[in-house]
Amino acid sequence: MSPGERVLDVGTGTGVVARAAQEAAGDGVVVGVDQSVPMLEAGTRSVRLAAASAIDLPFREATFDAVLAGFVLSHFPRLDTALFDVIRVLKPGGRLGATTWGETEDEFQLAWRELVEQVVPHEVLQDAVERAMPNEERLRDARRLEGTLRDAGLHPVTVERQEYRFVMRLDDYVDGRTTAASGRFVRDMLGDRDWPAFLERARAVFRERFPDPLTDFREVLIAVATKPADYQAGDVQGR
């Protein structure tokens, strides 16, 4: 990313990635879009934010020098359609930068899943998570992630593995899990009456099992893909 570029952050949430992109783009234009109005309302005011779906982006063709997709591709039920529209708004030679979680599952995730499956049957939870993130398994694999982007008509495509170290308070970690697909499902299922008791029990279990603050290592896949100058949408759609 270079100063002066026009950048779109898809699935921006509260705009964390968009804010970092604005710092890199300098006097460029950075726009963050997300379907969730509450997330946008809670977000940063230092960048432009708009409510929009990745499947029907409200921008003209070839508007942006770069599009960012931080941990959101797995959430799109129609991934190929979303990628088509993302590529549409990219300029020829523009880049798509995407991140996904890798294949590792650590002791903290396992502890959270154990707690959740005490109140939700495994099969029911698995179905809910797959509906919320239908492409998670597909995009955890570096080769499949690369293939997905190539099949969308992007090249060259590079995918790198990086391991990141997080240090955070236990309660902050648990609160973060409540916003994941499994946490949202359990909260909806338990309702306002039983949810606080579950959350307090989860915090107590984590305090009992793990040091505070905890140190977590997560594998992340970082993909960078370019829209070719001769990109033809019809050729890709017809494959």
N, C-alpha and C positions, 0 to 999 in steps of 0.2 A: 504494500500500500504506500502511495506516494502523496505528498502534500498537493492539495488542489483537486484530488479525485472526488468523484461522486460515488458514494457507497450506500448499499442497501443492506440492512440487517434483518433477515427473515426470522420470525419467531423470537422477537427481541425481548419479550417479557418486560422486565422493568428497565431495560435499556443499558445493562451493564456492558455488554459487548459493543453496543453502539457508541457508548461514551468513550471507550478505549479507542474505537475506530476514529472518532472525531479528533482525539488528541493526535493520532498518527496522520490524519488527513489535513490537519492545520486549517487553512481557510477553505477547504473543500466542503461539500455538502454530504451529510450523513443522515439517513432516514431509517428509523426502526419501525417495523410493522409487526403486529400481533393480533390474533383474533380476540384475545381476552382484554376487554375494556378495563376491568378492575386491576389487572397487572399493569396496564399502561398508566392508569391513574396513580398507581403507587410508584411509578418510575421516575427516572431522572428528568429534569427540565432543561438539561444542557444540550439536548439533541432533539431533532424533530421526530415525533412519534405519531403513528397513525394506526387505526384499527383496520385490518385488512387480512384476507386469507392468501396463503401462498399459491393457491390454485387459481386465483383471479386477482392478480396484482394490479392496482390502479395506476399503472405507469405505462408510458409509451415504450415501444420497442427501442432497444439500444440506448437506454437512458443512463445506465450505471457502468462505471469502470470495474467495480467489484461488487460481489454479493457474498454476504457472510451467513452461515447457517450453523450456529453453535448448539449442538446436541438437540436438534429439532427434526432432522430428516426421519428419524425412526418413528415420529409421531404422525406422519402423514399417511392416511389410509390409501391415498392414491399418489404414491410417491412419484411414479413416472409422469403424471399430469403436473404435479407440483414442480418437478425439475424442468419440464417443458416451459412453464411460465417463468421460472427463474432465469432460464437461458434466454428466453425472449427479451427480457429487459436488460440483459447484458450487452454491452457493445462488443463487436467483433474484436477478439484479442483480450476481452475482459476475463477476469478470473472469479471462480467460485471457490471460497474457502469454507470447508465444512469440518466439524469435529463430531466424533461419536465415541461412546465409551467402548473400551476394549472388552476382552472376554473374561477377564479376571473377576472373581467374586471373593471378597475378603471376609474376615471374621465379623466385622461390624454389620455388613449386609446380611450375613447368615443369621446373626442374632436378631436383627429387625424382622427378617422373614419368619423366623421361629415364633416371634411374638404375634405377628399378624396371623399366622396359620393356626394359632390357638383360638382365634375367634372367627376365622374364615376358612372353610375347607380348601385344601390345596388346589383342587380342580377349579373351584369357583374363582379363587384369586388369580390363577394362571389365565383363565379366560378373560378376566377383567383387565389384566395387564396387557395381554395380547391385543385386546380391542383398543386400549389407550395408546399402545406403541406397537403397531402391527409389523413394523420392519426392524425391531430392535435386534433380533437374532441375526437377521440378514446382514445388518451393518456393523455388527461386532467383529466380523471377520474382515481383515484388511483386503484380501483378494476379492471378496464379494462387493465390498465398498468400492474398490477401484473399478470392477466390472460394471457396477450400476452406473457410475458416472460416465464410463466409456460408452455404454449402451445408449446413454442419453445424448451422445454426439459430442462430448467434450474430449479434447486431447490437446496436449499431453495431460496425463493425470499422475500425480505422485501421492503416495500415502505413506506417512511415517508414524511409527509408534513412539510415544513418549510416556514416561512414568512421572506422575506429579505427586508431590508430598503435601498433604494438608494437615495442619495442626489446628484443632478447634475444641471448644468446650463441649462436653458430652451433651448438655441440654441443647446446644446449637445444632449438633449433629442430628439428634432425634427430631428437632423441629424441622430440619431440612428433609428428613425422610417423610414427614407428614405431607409434604408438597409433591412427593413422587406419586406415580400412578397407584401403587399399593396403598399408600397413606390416604390419598383422596378417596379411594374406594372404601376403605375401612371407616373413615369418618362419615361418609354418606350412609353406610350400612348401619353403624351404631347410633347415629343421630346425636343431637345435642345433649341428651340425657346421659348416655353411656360413654361418649367419646372422651370427656375429661378424665374419667377413671382409667381408661385404656392408656391415655397419654402419660398420666402420672406413673402408671405401672411400668411403662416402657422406659421412662427416665430412671426409675428406681433400679430396674434390671441392668441398664447400662452403667449406672454408678457402681453397682455391685461387681460387675464383671471386668470393667475396663478402667484404666487410669484417666484422670481428668487434668489437663486436656488430653485427648487422644491424638495419635499420629496415624494417619491413613495414607496409603499409597494406592493410586488408581491409574490404570493404563488408559491412555487416550489415543485414538487414531486421528491424525490430522491430514486432511486431504486438500490438495490444491489442484484445480482443474481449469483449463483454459477453453474459451469458446473460439473455435477456429475461424479464421477470416472467411472461409468458404462454407460456413455452417449453413445447412439447408434443413429447415424444420420438417418439411415434407418427407425427406429421405429418412430421417430418424423415425418419424411416426409410422412409416410404412414398413419398418423392419419386422 
